[in-house]
Amino acid sequence: MTRIADRLTTEAPSSWEPLQTPKEAAAFLRVHPKSVIRMAREHMIPAIRLGKHWRFRSSDLTAWAASRVQSS
């Protein structure tokens, strides 16, 4: 029987990316950190909640921002 920790290290996807804090996500989106948290709480932007902390993936935020662009 394999341990969960062994499986996590050997089966981790190669596309893993670190999660951003609200401050980092706010800098990326050029908004205030409190706005990022409010938008995450209201399901306006893709976010992950870990306990009481919000985290964000850069790729999710990039895709979300690209989908919000309106071409004329």
KOLTIDO-7544 format. One record per residue (C-alpha): residue in one letter; residue number from 1; x negated, z negated, y. Coordinates in pm, 1 decimal. Last residue first. Example, Ala and Ser with C-alpha at 12.3 -4.5 7.8 and 13.67 -1.06 7.14 Angstrom:
// residues 2
+---+-----+----------+----------+----------+
| r |   k |       xx |       zz |       yy |
+---+-----+----------+----------+----------+
| S |   2 |  -1367.0 |   -714.0 |   -106.0 |
| A |   1 |  -1230.0 |   -780.0 |   -450.0 |
+---+-----+----------+----------+----------+
// end
This chain:
// residues 72
+---+-----+----------+----------+----------+
| r |   k |       xx |       zz |       yy |
+---+-----+----------+----------+----------+
| S |  72 |   1553.9 |   3114.5 |   4618.0 |
| S |  71 |   1386.8 |   2907.9 |   4348.6 |
| Q |  70 |   1502.7 |   2552.1 |   4299.2 |
| V |  69 |   1243.9 |   2306.2 |   4177.9 |
| R |  68 |   1400.6 |   2017.0 |   3984.8 |
| S |  67 |   1297.7 |   2151.8 |   3644.9 |
| A |  66 |    934.7 |   2159.2 |   3754.1 |
| A |  65 |    955.8 |   1794.4 |   3864.8 |
| W |  64 |   1097.6 |   1689.5 |   3524.8 |
| A |  63 |    831.0 |   1888.4 |   3336.4 |
| T |  62 |    555.2 |   1727.4 |   3543.5 |
| L |  61 |    708.4 |   1381.5 |   3501.7 |
| D |  60 |    731.6 |   1425.5 |   3124.9 |
| S |  59 |    371.5 |   1554.2 |   3104.7 |
| S |  58 |    245.6 |   1261.9 |   3313.1 |
| R |  57 |    409.9 |   1010.7 |   3080.5 |
| F |  56 |    573.6 |    708.6 |   3246.9 |
| R |  55 |    582.5 |    332.2 |   3197.1 |
| W |  54 |    831.5 |     66.2 |   3309.4 |
| H |  53 |    765.8 |   -301.8 |   3233.0 |
| K |  52 |   1026.2 |   -565.4 |   3146.7 |
| G |  51 |    989.4 |   -518.9 |   2772.8 |
| L |  50 |    835.8 |   -176.9 |   2736.9 |
| R |  49 |   1068.0 |     62.3 |   2917.0 |
| I |  48 |    980.8 |    428.6 |   2887.4 |
| A |  47 |   1063.1 |    676.1 |   3159.7 |
| P |  46 |   1205.7 |   1022.2 |   3222.5 |
| I |  45 |   1349.5 |   1043.9 |   3576.0 |
| M |  44 |   1705.8 |    994.5 |   3704.8 |
| H |  43 |   1795.4 |    742.9 |   3434.0 |
| E |  42 |   1920.8 |    489.7 |   3695.5 |
| R |  41 |   1652.0 |    236.3 |   3596.7 |
| A |  40 |   1388.9 |    510.9 |   3606.4 |
| M |  39 |   1498.5 |    620.9 |   3955.3 |
| R |  38 |   1492.2 |    260.0 |   4076.5 |
| I |  37 |   1144.8 |    206.2 |   3929.8 |
| V |  36 |   1015.0 |    526.8 |   4090.4 |
| S |  35 |   1172.1 |    434.4 |   4424.5 |
| K |  34 |   1004.5 |     91.6 |   4409.8 |
| P |  33 |    669.8 |    267.1 |   4360.5 |
| H |  32 |    722.4 |    468.6 |   4683.2 |
| V |  31 |    717.6 |    847.2 |   4652.2 |
| R |  30 |    442.5 |   1106.6 |   4622.0 |
| L |  29 |    536.6 |   1211.1 |   4266.3 |
| F |  28 |    184.8 |   1145.7 |   4130.2 |
| A |  27 |    135.3 |    846.8 |   4360.3 |
| A |  26 |    467.6 |    706.1 |   4242.3 |
| A |  25 |    369.5 |    763.3 |   3878.1 |
| E |  24 |     46.0 |    571.1 |   3936.1 |
| K |  23 |    228.7 |    280.2 |   4102.3 |
| P |  22 |    499.7 |    281.6 |   3834.5 |
| T |  21 |    227.6 |    252.7 |   3568.5 |
| Q |  20 |    122.2 |    561.8 |   3377.9 |
| L |  19 |    110.5 |    597.7 |   3000.6 |
| P |  18 |   -193.0 |    737.4 |   2824.6 |
| E |  17 |   -157.3 |   1065.4 |   2639.1 |
| W |  16 |   -130.3 |   1135.5 |   2268.3 |
| S |  15 |   -141.3 |   1506.6 |   2183.8 |
| S |  14 |   -361.0 |   1458.5 |   1876.2 |
| P |  13 |    -86.3 |   1260.9 |   1705.6 |
| A |  12 |   -185.7 |    929.0 |   1552.9 |
| E |  11 |   -181.3 |    945.0 |   1173.2 |
| T |  10 |   -517.1 |    779.1 |   1098.2 |
| T |   9 |   -505.7 |    505.8 |   1362.8 |
| L |   8 |   -136.8 |    429.1 |   1324.4 |
| R |   7 |   -152.6 |    447.5 |    945.4 |
| D |   6 |   -433.0 |    191.7 |    928.8 |
| A |   5 |   -247.5 |    -42.9 |   1166.7 |
| I |   4 |     64.8 |    -15.5 |    948.8 |
| R |   3 |   -129.0 |   -126.9 |    642.1 |
| T |   2 |   -141.2 |     97.1 |    342.1 |
| M |   1 |      0.0 |      0.0 |      0.0 |
+---+-----+----------+----------+----------+
// end
